[in-house]
Amino acid sequence: RYQWSKQGDRIAFSMTDPLSDEQKRRQKEKEDMKVVDKDIRQTHLYVLNINPEEETIVEAQRLTEGEFSVGNFDWSPDGTTLAFDHQPRPGLEYAPFTSISTVPSRGGEVSLLVDLGGSDTNPMYSPDGRYLAFTSDGGNHRWPGFDYLKIKDLNNGNIRQLGKTHDDEPRLVQWSADGSEIFYWELHKTSIDLFAMPVTGEDAQYRQITEGSGRFTGFSLSKDNSVMAALHEDFDKPADVVFSSVNNFVPFLLTQINAGYELSPIARAEVFRYTSHDGMPMEAPLIYPVNYEEGKRYPILLHVHGGPTGVFGETYVGAPGVYPLQKFAEEGYFILRPNFRGSGGYGKDFRMANLSDWGYGDLEDMLTGIDLLIEKGMVDPDRQAIMGWSYGGFMSAFAITRTDRFKASMMGAGVSNLVSMTGTSDIPSFLPDYFESEYWEDYDKHIRHSAVFNIEKVNTPTLILHPEEDIRVPLSQGYEMYVGLKRRGIDTKMVTYPRQPHGIREPKFIIDAAERQLKWLEKYLPK
């Protein structure tokens, strides 16, 4: 990360500690054995002075050191101080223990500023430097996530909580020029929107800035907050830059990145709204087969997002990726992408609604959507498949232990064993929080929700795709599912991707994963 000072004469940046001479020697001599939880390389804060008149390279000044890792930071308006959040060591597992401190920008003592006992992050100075805005879970961290907007009066030390936001997970953008509001973005059902929150207190009501179909990202506001720019995309439009007045939002197209390129007709897509089995309202982007004919039944792909707090939105159908949605539609498939209970974008209570219930209530939300499309005469009940990555991979493995309705499953970087996942993932506190117990405290619950412990019920051919360098959902999770299916005689194939973390990044591997899934569908879900 980096950030210019308000005066434009210095840049603050964070950097991971370089290897020491001793560590380099150990590597060279092949003596670089590692003791777990030792020899941690932290991330610290530096400042670089900028003088365009000088040709000499200026050495950066290190501002912080010690047993903590720096995350987000912000310059004070007068350039004398940097506020930064920090956690005990790198890694998502330690994010729940984040505090906010300050350090003089010319060097000096680090001073603790905010520590409410949980995750206090994203410090941002008010224009006059009197207040510091930040987000906080109030000392009650939960992995599904929720944050409050708070401000600290730097004169008297008082902390004030602001009003409730739509999704209970605001992400700060900037203060208004007069210091009366804080602009932030947030997931907003199938959209992402910009909002403004008055700083008056807990009874404050936010106002929505962006509106309309599609999804907005990459927000940037002018210094006086009169105009804004953002990226905007929609089901049938790739992302381009738009700009608008802030107080009268009417977006005008500023760029046409794909002008001159011949684009294929994009599949029809809409947000399908329905009521789940227990009355809970649901939304799901639904992509139609290209050349869809009313009255004709088509095969359907149930696409499950990750997280489980992810969300499927009004995003460009033709975007590249492991799941080539436009190509699926051209091959004659419906793609249903439900935002089931546990998804982001619908508030804290909805996000918490699948605690201790993975693969049951949320799966019913998805199956209800498919069944309604079958009732409408749009989907062939005998041609259904399931696919997804991360949590979507978990569901692609677990759903086939509960039903034989899917003729094919495609499991991407998915969890198959909740017990071994807890002991091997880089966030070992994640599943105990979601399942409200350690596995040794409630073996039955963890077995009930693990595909490998119910694998005797599986009859569905399953393609397993897994990155080899995945520390979030380790490779062993894919192998456990693969070996179990193979030993049972279920048709399965596992493909691993070298060098890849939790998501596939290299273009040739992305193409390979997409093509393999298309071939799997051709074999088991003929059109």
N, C-alpha and C positions, 0 to 999 in steps of 0.2 A: 504494500500500500504506500501511497505518497500523497502529499497535500502541500500546495503552495501556501505561504503565509499571506495574510490579507494585504501586506505591504508589497508583496511580489518580489522580495529580495532573498528569500530562503525557501528551501524545500525540506519538509520533514518526511521521513520514510522509515519503514520498519524492515528489518533484515534478520534472517536466521543466523545465529552465531556460526562463524566459520570453524572449520576443524582446527584444533590446536596443533602445535608442532608434534606433541606426543601422540595425538590421534593419527596424524599423518604417518608418523614412524611405525605405529602399530599396524596400520593398513599395509604399508610397504613390506613389513617383515612378516605379514600374515599372522599377526598376533592380535587381530582385532575382534576377539571374542566379545560378546555383549552380555552384560548383566541386566536382566529385565528391570525396568524402572530406574536405571542408573545411566550416567553419561548422557543426560538429556540435552539436546541442543535447543535452547530457548530462542525466542524472537524478541529483539529489542529495538529501541527508538533512536534514530539518528537525525541530525540536521546538517544540511549542506548550504553554505552561503553562495549566492549567485551574484556575480559581477560580470556583465557582458563585456566590460572594457578590458578585463584581464584574460590573457591567453593561457595562463598557468592553471593546472588542475588543482583545485582546492580539496583538501582532505576533509571528509565528513566528521562531524563531532558526535561522539556517542553520548546519549543522554541518560540511558537507563542500563542497569545491569542487575543481576541477581536471579533468584529462583522464581521467576515468573515469565510469562510470554505476553507480549503486547499484541493487542488486536486493533480495534478502531481508535482513531485519535482526531483531535480538532485543535486548531490554533485559536487562542484568545484574540479578540479584535485588535488589541494593541501589539500583538506579536511577542509578548513577554513570556507567555506560558503555553504549554501544551497539556490538554486533558486527554487521558487515554484509558481504555479498559484493558484489563489484564487478568489472566487466569494462572493457576499454579504451574502448569506445564502445557505444551502444545497438545492438540487433539480434542475432538468433540466430546470425549468423555469428561473433560474438565471444564466445559463451557458452563455448567451449572454453578460454578464457583468463581464467577467473574466479578471483579470490583473495578472502581474508577479512581484513578489518582491523577495528580498533576506534577509537572516538573518544569522548572524554569527553562526557557528555550535557549539560554546561553550556558546552561549547565548548572547543576545544583542538586539539592536534596529532593527526593520523591516524597510527596505528601499524599496520604490516603484521603480521598474526598467523599466517596460513597461506597458503603458496604452494608447492604440490607439483608445479607445472609444468603443470597441466592445468586441470580444472574442479573447484574447491573451493567448495561452495555450502551454503546452508541452515543457517547457524550457529544454535545453540540452547544456551543456558546451562543447566547443571545447577542444581537447586534451591539448593545451597549456594554456587554461583558458582565452584567450583574447576575445573570441566571445561566444555569447549565441545564439543558434538557437531556433526558436519557430515557431508555426503556428498562423496565425491571419486572421480574416475576414476583417481587415482593417477598422473596425468601421462601417461596413455595414452588420449587421447580417441579414440573412434570414434562416428560418427553413429548407428549402431544403438543405442548407449547401454548403459552399465553403470556402476554406482556401488558403492562400498564405504561402509559405515558406519564412521566413525572418531570418536575423541574425543581432545581435546588437554588435557593437564594444565596448567593455567595457572600452577601453582606452579613446576614444573620444566621445562615446555616439551615433555615427551615426548608423542608421538602414538601412539595404540594403535588398531589395526584390529580391528573386531568380527567376529562370525561371518557366514557366508554367508547371504544371504536367498534366498527362493524364486526371485524374478525378477531378482535382481541390479540392481534399480532402486528402492530404498526411498525413501519420502517421509516426512520426519519429522513427527510430531504433537506429542509432548511427552515429557519425562522422567517417570518414576515419582516419586512424592512422596519416596521414600527414596533416590532416585538410583541404584538398582540395575539399572534397565531403561530402555530407550528404546522408546516406542511409535511405530510407523510403519505406513503403509498401503502396499499394493503390488498391482499387477495379479496375479491368481491364477487362471490359466486363464481361464474365462469369467466369473469373479467379480472383485470387488475386496474385499480383506479387511484387517482390522486385525491387526497382529502386535506382539509385544514381544520385544526382544532384550536379554539380559543384557549388562552392560558389562565382562565378565570378560576378554574377549580373542577371538582368532581362532577358538578352539575352541568358543565359545559357540553354543548351539542356540536358535533362536527358538521361541516358542510362538504358536500361532494363537489369536486372541481371538474374532473373528466366524466363524461357520460356517453352513452351510445353503444352500439354493438362493437365487437372486437375486443382487443386487449391492448393496454398501454403499458409501456416499460421505459426505462432510461430517462426518467424525468429530469428536466433542467429548467430552472426559473431565472428570470432576469433579476438583477440586484434589487430593483424596486418592486419585484413581484407582479409587474403589470402584464407580462407575457411569459409564455412557457413553451417549451418544445418537448417532444417525446417520440418514441417509436410506437407505431400503431400497426397492428395486423388484424386480419379477420379470416374467417374460414376460407374465403376465396381471394384474399389479398396478402402477399408477402409483406414483411415489415418495411415501412418507409418512415421518414421523419415528417411529423406534422407540427404546426405551431398554432397558437391561439392566444387570445386574451384570457387571463386567468379568471376574471370576474364575469365574463360572458363567453362561455366555452363554445366556440365554433371552430373546429379544427380545419386548417388549410394544409394541403399537401405541399411539402417543401422539396421532397426528393422523389424521383422515380428510378430507383436503383436498377430495375429490370427492364427499363425502356429499351426497345430494340431487340429484345429476345422474344422469340415465338413461344408462348406458353400454351400447354395443352389445356383443354377445357377442364376446370377443376370440379371435382365431384360435389354434388349438392350436400350441404351439411346444415344442421340446425340443433338447437338445444331442446332435447326431448324431456318434458316434465311429466312426472307421474307420482303416484303415492305408493309407498312400499307396503309390505305385507302387514305391518303394524300401524299404518297411518302416517308414517314419517314421510315428509315431502322429499322428493329426489329430483336431481337434474343430471342429464347425461348428454354430452355432445353425441349426435348420431350422424354418421356419414353414410350416404346412400350409394348403392352401386351406380357406376356410370351407365347411362342409358337405362335407368330404372323405368320399369313399366308397372303402373298401378294394376293390382290384381294378380301379379305374378309373385310367387314366393322365392326368396333368395337365401343362400347360406349366410350365417352371421358369425362374426368374430367378436368375442367379448374381450375387450382390451382393459386390463386392470392397471391402474397407476401405482406408483411407488409411495413410500412414506411410512405408514399409510396416510400421512397428512398431506400428500400431494393433491393435486386437483387437475382435472382436464378442463381446458378453457377453449375460448373461441379463437383458436390459433390456426395458422395457415395449413391447410390439408396437404399441400404439395411440398411441405418442408422435408428435407432429407433426414434420415435417421435409421436406426435399427428396425423400426416399424414403419415401412413405406406405405403410409395410409392411402395416398392417391393410387399407388399401384394395386393395393388390395381392392380398392373400389373399381379400378379398371378391370380387375379379374372377376368382378361380379359379386363381391361380398358387401354386406352391411358391416359396419364397425360400430359397436356400441361402447361408449367410454364413460361409465357411470362415476359420479361423485358420490360414493356410498358413505354411510355413517363412518366417521373417522377421518374424512377428507378435510382439507383446509378450505377456507373461503366462506364458511357458513357459521363461524363463531365458535367460541370455546366449547359450549355444550355439545354441539354436533361433532367437534373434533375428538371429544372424550367419549363418544357414544359407543366405541368398540373396545373399551378397556376389558380385558379378560374375555374377549369374545371374538377374537380373530377367526374368520372362516365360518362364522355362523350368521349372526345378524347382518353383517356386511355382505356376505355371499347371498343371503336372501334378498337384499336390496337389488343386487345385480340380476338375479334370476327372475325377480318380479318384472324388471324392465324387459327382459327377453320374452317372457310369457305374454306381456301385453302386446308386443310386436307380432307374436305368433297369433294372438287373438284377432289382431287387425288384418290378418291375412298377408302380412308382408314378409314373414320369415318362415323358412322350412324347419319344422321342429326336428327333423332327422339330420340336419346339417349345421351343427354348432361346434365351434372351437373356442378355446380360451388361450390367452397369451398375456404376458406382462413381465416387467423387470422389477427386481428388488422385492417390495411387498407384492407387486404384481406377479413376480416369480413364485413367492410363497403361495399366493392364491391359485396360481396355475398348477401347483403341485397338490395343494390341500383340497381344492374343489373336486378333483377327480377321485378323492377318497370318499366323497359324500354323494356323488352322483355319476351315472354313466351317460348322461345326456351329451357330453362333449365327445366328439369323434376324434379330436386331436387336441393335444396340449403342448404349449411351447413355453418352457420355464426359463426365464432369464435372470441370472444372478439371484436366485431365490433361496429363501430359508426353508429347510426341510425338517430340521430337528431343533426345537427350541432349547433343549438342554445343552447340546454341544455348541450351538450358536452363542449362548451366553458366555461360554468359556473360551471362545476363540475370536469373537468380534472385537473391533477397536472401541466399541461402546458397550461394555459388559453390564452397565446399569440400565440399558434400554429395555430389554425384555422384562426384567424384574419389576420395572415401573409399570409397563403396559399390563402385565399379568398380576400385578399387586401381590407378588410373593417371589421369593427365591425358589428355584426349581426343587431344592431339597425340602422345602416347606410344603410343597403341593405338587408331588410328582404326577398325580392323576390329571391335573389341569394341563400341565405341559405335554403330557402324552396325548391327551384328547385333541390338542391343537397342532400336533406335529404330523406331517405327512408320512415320515418314515415309520412311525409307530402304528400307522393305519394302512400300511402299504398293501396288506393282503386284500384290501377292498378295491384296488386299482385295476381297471381293465383298459384304460385309455392309452394309446400310443403317445409317447412323450419325447419331445426334442428338448434337450437341455443345453443352454448356452451359458458359459461362465468365464469371466476374466480371470487370468491366472494370478494377478497381483491385487486381488480384491481383499482389502482388510476389513471392509464393512460387513460384507457377507462372504466369508472365506470360501475358497474353492471346494473345501471338504463338504460343504452343504450340497453342492451339485453332485459330488461323487456319492454321497450317502443315498441320494435319490436314485442315481443311475445304477448303482450296484444292486439296490433293492429291487428295482424294476427288472433288471437283467436276470437276477436269480429267480424271479418269479415267472420269467418267460414273456414279459410284456415287451412289445416292440419299442425300443428306445435307442436314441443316439445322443452322445454327449460331445460337444465341441468346446475346446478351451482356447482362450485368446492370450498369447504371451504379451507381457509388458502392460497389460491393460488394468486400470484400477476398477472401481465399482461400475463405471460406465465405459463402454467401448469408445475410444477416441480416434484410432487410426482409420483413415478412409477405406482402405481395402478390407479391413475387418468389418466395418459397418456394412459394406456391400455384401460381404460373405454372409453375415448374419441375416440380412434381409432376404437374400436369395435362398438360403437354407429353409427359412420359414415358408417362403412361397412354395418350395418343392414339397415340404412336409404337408402343407395344405392340399396341394395337388394330389398327393398320394392318399390322404385320409379324408379329405372333404371335397370330393369331386363336384364340379359345378353342374 
